[in-house]
Amino acid sequence: MNTLKAFYDYVTSQGIDKNAIYEEKGDGFVVISFPERGEKDCIYNIAIVFYENDDDVEIYVRKPIKDFDELTLLRKLNALNCEYTDVTFLIDDNMLTVKSFLSSQGNIDKILIKMVADVQLAQAEFVKI
């Protein structure tokens, strides 16, 4: 998994402690996750799924939600899913989630750019919900 190694190389080059990243291995993939500060007291959770083919990558940006009207929230997420075509907005385990899929072709820069774009999108849209 060269893309996973490249991700860790990038993290290390930025002075980020590798121990701050949670890693879980599955059959044919590795999931890493880490926190990212959001608005006010909000902490986002970012998860990246690296597949062993060194091409397919999934990115999840999640924000915990409490006390929500499910129907209203699903209508808002549906509207967002109609507006944006390269990501999916959903509720997952009581968390607002932006999910995207990327064919990285082994290029860590593509993954990092998409991850940052997804975080920015989540920060912009989640505050409106």
C-alpha positions as a LaTeX table, in Angstrom:
\begin{tabular}{lrrr}
\hline
Residue & $x$ (\AA) & $y$ (\AA) & $z$ (\AA) \\
\hline
Met1 & 0.00 & 0.00 & 0.00 \\
Asn2 & 2.20 & 2.75 & $-1.34$ \\
Thr3 & $-0.44$ & 5.47 & $-0.98$ \\
Leu4 & $-0.83$ & 4.74 & 2.73 \\
Lys5 & 2.94 & 4.90 & 3.19 \\
Ala6 & 3.03 & 8.17 & 1.20 \\
Phe7 & 0.29 & 9.55 & 3.48 \\
Tyr8 & 2.30 & 8.72 & 6.58 \\
Asp9 & 5.44 & 10.19 & 4.98 \\
Tyr10 & 3.52 & 13.41 & 4.36 \\
Val11 & 2.14 & 13.47 & 7.91 \\
Thr12 & 5.63 & 12.99 & 9.33 \\
Ser13 & 7.04 & 15.73 & 7.09 \\
Gln14 & 4.44 & 18.12 & 8.52 \\
Gly15 & 5.52 & 17.39 & 12.09 \\
Ile16 & 2.33 & 15.52 & 12.95 \\
Asp17 & 2.70 & 12.64 & 15.38 \\
Lys18 & 1.78 & 9.35 & 13.70 \\
Asn19 & 0.42 & 8.14 & 17.04 \\
Ala20 & $-2.39$ & 10.72 & 16.75 \\
Ile21 & $-3.79$ & 8.73 & 13.84 \\
Tyr22 & $-6.00$ & 5.72 & 14.50 \\
Glu23 & $-5.47$ & 2.82 & 12.09 \\
Glu24 & $-7.57$ & $-0.28$ & 11.53 \\
Lys25 & $-6.77$ & $-3.00$ & 9.01 \\
Gly26 & $-9.42$ & $-4.96$ & 7.17 \\
Asp27 & $-9.48$ & $-7.49$ & 4.38 \\
Gly28 & $-7.95$ & $-5.60$ & 1.46 \\
Phe29 & $-8.05$ & $-2.14$ & 3.01 \\
Val30 & $-6.77$ & 0.06 & 5.83 \\
Val31 & $-8.84$ & 2.77 & 7.51 \\
Ile32 & $-7.12$ & 5.68 & 9.18 \\
Ser33 & $-8.92$ & 8.38 & 11.13 \\
Phe34 & $-7.98$ & 11.51 & 12.98 \\
Pro35 & $-9.66$ & 14.60 & 14.45 \\
Glu36 & $-9.77$ & 18.03 & 12.83 \\
Arg37 & $-10.87$ & 21.20 & 14.60 \\
Gly38 & $-14.04$ & 22.71 & 13.20 \\
Glu39 & $-16.15$ & 25.71 & 14.11 \\
Lys40 & $-16.26$ & 26.75 & 17.78 \\
Asp41 & $-16.08$ & 23.67 & 20.00 \\
Cys42 & $-16.70$ & 21.22 & 17.17 \\
Ile43 & $-14.26$ & 18.46 & 16.31 \\
Tyr44 & $-14.64$ & 16.76 & 12.94 \\
Asn45 & $-13.57$ & 13.18 & 12.40 \\
Ile46 & $-11.80$ & 12.44 & 9.13 \\
Ala47 & $-11.51$ & 8.86 & 7.97 \\
Ile48 & $-9.68$ & 7.70 & 4.86 \\
Val49 & $-10.00$ & 4.19 & 3.49 \\
Phe50 & $-6.96$ & 3.06 & 1.52 \\
Tyr51 & $-7.52$ & $-0.05$ & $-0.61$ \\
Glu52 & $-4.68$ & $-2.42$ & $-1.39$ \\
Asn53 & $-4.91$ & $-1.73$ & $-5.15$ \\
Asp54 & $-3.27$ & 1.69 & $-4.43$ \\
Asp55 & $-5.93$ & 3.38 & $-6.51$ \\
Asp56 & $-9.32$ & 3.40 & $-4.77$ \\
Val57 & $-9.73$ & 5.72 & $-1.78$ \\
Glu58 & $-12.79$ & 6.73 & 0.22 \\
Ile59 & $-12.85$ & 9.88 & 2.33 \\
Tyr60 & $-15.32$ & 10.52 & 5.15 \\
Val61 & $-15.70$ & 13.82 & 7.00 \\
Arg62 & $-18.01$ & 13.46 & 9.98 \\
Lys63 & $-19.49$ & 15.75 & 12.59 \\
Pro64 & $-21.46$ & 14.55 & 15.63 \\
Ile65 & $-25.06$ & 15.72 & 15.85 \\
Lys66 & $-27.47$ & 15.69 & 18.77 \\
Asp67 & $-31.23$ & 16.07 & 19.08 \\
Phe68 & $-32.24$ & 16.33 & 15.45 \\
Asp69 & $-35.49$ & 15.93 & 13.55 \\
Glu70 & $-34.65$ & 13.08 & 11.20 \\
Leu71 & $-37.15$ & 13.97 & 8.47 \\
Thr72 & $-36.05$ & 17.61 & 8.31 \\
Leu73 & $-32.41$ & 16.61 & 8.31 \\
Leu74 & $-32.90$ & 14.02 & 5.57 \\
Arg75 & $-34.67$ & 16.62 & 3.41 \\
Lys76 & $-31.71$ & 18.99 & 3.82 \\
Leu77 & $-29.24$ & 16.22 & 3.00 \\
Asn78 & $-31.29$ & 15.26 & $-0.04$ \\
Ala79 & $-31.14$ & 18.85 & $-1.28$ \\
Leu80 & $-27.35$ & 18.86 & $-0.79$ \\
Asn81 & $-27.03$ & 15.56 & $-2.65$ \\
Cys82 & $-28.91$ & 17.14 & $-5.56$ \\
Glu83 & $-26.61$ & 20.16 & $-5.51$ \\
Tyr84 & $-23.24$ & 18.35 & $-5.26$ \\
Thr85 & $-22.41$ & 15.48 & $-7.58$ \\
Asp86 & $-18.95$ & 14.34 & $-6.46$ \\
Val87 & $-19.81$ & 13.71 & $-2.78$ \\
Thr88 & $-22.61$ & 12.10 & $-0.81$ \\
Phe89 & $-24.17$ & 13.66 & 2.27 \\
Leu90 & $-25.63$ & 11.22 & 4.79 \\
Ile91 & $-26.27$ & 10.42 & 8.44 \\
Asp92 & $-24.02$ & 7.69 & 9.81 \\
Asp93 & $-24.17$ & 6.65 & 13.45 \\
Asn94 & $-25.65$ & 10.03 & 14.53 \\
Met95 & $-23.01$ & 11.92 & 12.59 \\
Leu96 & $-23.42$ & 14.24 & 9.63 \\
Thr97 & $-21.17$ & 12.77 & 6.98 \\
Val98 & $-19.67$ & 13.81 & 3.67 \\
Lys99 & $-18.40$ & 10.80 & 1.76 \\
Ser100 & $-16.40$ & 10.80 & $-1.43$ \\
Phe101 & $-14.69$ & 8.22 & $-3.60$ \\
Leu102 & $-11.47$ & 8.91 & $-5.42$ \\
Ser103 & $-9.41$ & 7.06 & $-7.99$ \\
Ser104 & $-6.03$ & 8.32 & $-6.83$ \\
Gln105 & $-3.83$ & 6.44 & $-9.28$ \\
Gly106 & $-1.34$ & 6.20 & $-6.40$ \\
Asn107 & $-0.99$ & 9.99 & $-6.21$ \\
Ile108 & $-1.02$ & 11.19 & $-2.59$ \\
Asp109 & $-1.47$ & 14.82 & $-3.72$ \\
Lys110 & $-4.85$ & 13.94 & $-5.25$ \\
Ile111 & $-5.93$ & 12.38 & $-1.96$ \\
Leu112 & $-4.78$ & 15.35 & 0.13 \\
Ile113 & $-6.42$ & 17.89 & $-2.20$ \\
Lys114 & $-9.73$ & 15.98 & $-2.13$ \\
Met115 & $-9.58$ & 15.55 & 1.64 \\
Val116 & $-9.06$ & 19.29 & 2.17 \\
Ala117 & $-11.87$ & 20.11 & $-0.29$ \\
Asp118 & $-14.23$ & 17.72 & 1.51 \\
Val119 & $-13.39$ & 19.21 & 4.91 \\
Gln120 & $-13.99$ & 22.73 & 3.58 \\
Leu121 & $-17.30$ & 21.63 & 2.05 \\
Ala122 & $-18.40$ & 20.00 & 5.29 \\
Gln123 & $-17.46$ & 23.08 & 7.30 \\
Ala124 & $-19.41$ & 25.30 & 4.90 \\
Glu125 & $-22.54$ & 23.16 & 4.63 \\
Phe126 & $-22.83$ & 21.55 & 8.06 \\
Val127 & $-23.16$ & 24.89 & 9.84 \\
Lys128 & $-26.27$ & 25.59 & 7.75 \\
Ile129 & $-28.00$ & 22.42 & 8.92 \\
\hline
\end{tabular}
